[in-house]
């Protein structure tokens, strides 16, 4: 969604190609929208990415489309909030119960450095959830990080996200190449979508007992593309004859 949308805004491309990229982006969003009542992760992250793209390119247009889109959805489907709440009732109840057990009993075991990668899964079964002594995970990327690496790891992760976002925002004012501009905007939008996805599950740092080893095949793509953001920064520095430490 983010990569296609970023190139759809690339003015250096012919109109036909831009339309093709825009169609791919919207098709991705529409495909996820089909699962709006059953799979939040299918439509919320790409929707966040799309809105982030629009706000980055023209915040007034982004604000207008956000408000208009919200109004249209509520006008055409005024029953949707109630349907979503009903469809997600079991999900909300179980997640809330999981958060309560993990935060009250598991996190205090080592809040500073955490319990190690994937280890909290084995502690969870010691504390019954809704009357059952079973192994379970948080289904929340940020709670997962803190449980595994503590508040030190959580703070380090947030620092990394802030550094990547600031890098992208700083680059936007330097670039003149259409592809690079679209790519940087796509990385920022994709980062926003990934951070939103983190509230819905462990999508960009998979928890092996939830998504499995196969989950790493998809999650690693986002990290590859963010690595491309760093590469563009280095190419921009070299093209301008700037030392990597000049800004510091």
N, C-alpha and C positions, 0 to 999 in steps of 0.2 A: 504494500500500500504506500509506504513512505517513499521508496525508491522510484516507483512509477509516478507518483504524484510530484516528486521533485523535478523529474525530467519533463513532466507535462507543463511545468512553469518555465522551462528552459527556452528563452526567446531565440537562441541561436539555432534551434531545430526547425525544420519545415513544419508547417501547420498540420500536415497529415500525421506526422510522427507524434506531434504533441497531442493530437486527438487520440491516437492509438494508446499512448501512455495514460491519458486521462480515462479512457475507457477501461483499461486494465485496472487502474486504481479504484474506479467506481464499481467495477465488477467484483473486486475483492471485498469491498465494503458490503455490497448487496448480498454476496454469498454468506458473509458472517451475520448479516441481519436476519437471515432465515432462521437462525438459532437464537434469536433474541430472548425467547422465553425459557430456553433450556441450557444455553451455554454462553455466559457472559463474556468469556475470553474470546469468543468468536467474533464479536462485533465491537466491544468497547475499546480495545487497544487500537484497531485500525481507525475507528472514529476519532479517537483522541489524536492520532497521528495526522489525520486529514485536517482537523481543526487547527492543530499546531502549525501545519504548513500554511494555511490561509492567514493565520494571525502573524506569522513571520513575514510573509510577503506584503500584506496590507492589513494592518490590524483593524482598521475601520470596516473593511470588507469582511474580515473574519468575524468581528463582533456582530455585524448585521446578519450574516449567514447563520451564525450560532443562534441568535434570537429568533430569526425567521424559521429556521429548522425546528427549534423547540416548539414554537407556536403551531407550526403545521402538524407536527406529531401529536401534540395535545388536542388539536382541533379534530384531526381525523381519527385519532384513537384515544379519546378521553379515558377509556377504560384500561389503557395500558399500564399505568402505575399500579392499579389494583391487581391486574393480572400478573405483573412481575413480582409483586409482593407475595401473592398466593403461590406462584410457581416456585418461588425461592424460599418458602417458609421453612421447609426441612433443611435446606442448605444453610439458612441463617441460624437456625436453632443449633445445628450440629457444630457449625463453625464457632459460634459464641461459646458453646460448651468446651470446645477444644482450646480456644484462647484462654478461657478461665483456668482450666487445669494446667496448661503449659506455663502461663504467667505466674500462677500462685504456687505451683509445686516444682516444676522442672527448672525454670529460669533461675530461681534462687540458689540452685545447686552450684552454679558458677557463673554469676552475672557478668563478671569482668572479662573473662577469656572464653566463656562458653564450654560446651561439653565435647567439642571436637566434631569433625565432619560426620554427619548422619547419626551421631551417637544418641541424640535425645529421643530418637525413635524407640530405643530399647528401654529408656527410663519411663516413657509415656505409659506403658502397660502396667506400671506399678501403681498408677493413680487412676481409679475407675472414672470413665466418662459416661454419664447418663446411666450409671449402674452396671456398665460392662468394663471388664479389665481386658482391654485390647490394645494393640499397637496402633498408633495413629499419628498423623502429621498435621501441621498447622494449616496447610493450603494458603499460606501467606509468605511471600518471598522475604519480607522484612523481619518478620518474627523468626523465620527459619535461620536467617543470617545471625541474628542476635543469640538464638539458642545454640547455634553451632560455634560461633566465634566470639560471643559476648558483646558487650557494649563497645569494646575496643574495635572489634571487627565491623560492627554496625556503623560506627563513626568513620572508619576508614572507607567503607563502601560509599557512604554519603559524600565523603571528600572526593572520591574518584568520580562520582556522578556530577558533582559540582564542577570539577576540573574539566570534564568532557564538554559539559554544557557551555562553560565560559569560553573554552577553546573554539567551539563552533560559532558562538556569537561574535567573538573577536574576529574570526576569519571572514565573516559575512561582509565586513566593511572593507576588506582588502581585495576581494576577488573580482575579476572582470570577465573571466571565462564562464560561459553559460553552463557548461556541464559541471564545472567545479561548484558553481553557485547552487545549482540544483542538487548536487550530491551533499553539500554541507547542510542545506535546508532539510534534505531527506534524513540525514543523520540526526539532526536536532529533533525533527518530528518523530523519527523512529525511537529515539531515546525517550521522548515524552510518552509514546505508546507503550514502550517496554516498562517504564516506571509505573504506568497505570496497570499494566498486566500483572505487576508484582503484588498488587492488592488482591488479585483473583487466584493466584497460584504461583508456584515456583517455576516460572517460564524462562527466565534468562540465567538463573543459576539453579539448575534442576536438583531437586531432592530425589536421590536415586530410589528411595522406597516408595515414592509417589509416581513420578513420571517414568522412572526406569532409565537404563542406560540409553535407550533410544531417544529420550528427550534431549540429550546433548547434541544430537544431529541437527536439530532445528535451532536450539538456543545459541549454538556457537556462531551461526550466521550473523546475528546482530553484533557480536563482538568483532567479527571480521570486518564488517562495514564500519564500525567505529574506529577500528585500526586504520581504515582508509582515510578517516578524518585526520588522524595524526599524520599520515603520509602526505596529505595535501598541505598541511601546515609546514612540514619540512620542505616540500617542493617550493612553497611560496617564499619561505625564508631564503632559500638558495637563489631563487630567481631574483630576489631583491637585494642579494648580497648581505643579508642580515645574519648576524651571529645568533645561534640558538639561545644565547643567554642575554641578548641585547635588551629585551624588555624587562628582565629581572634587575 
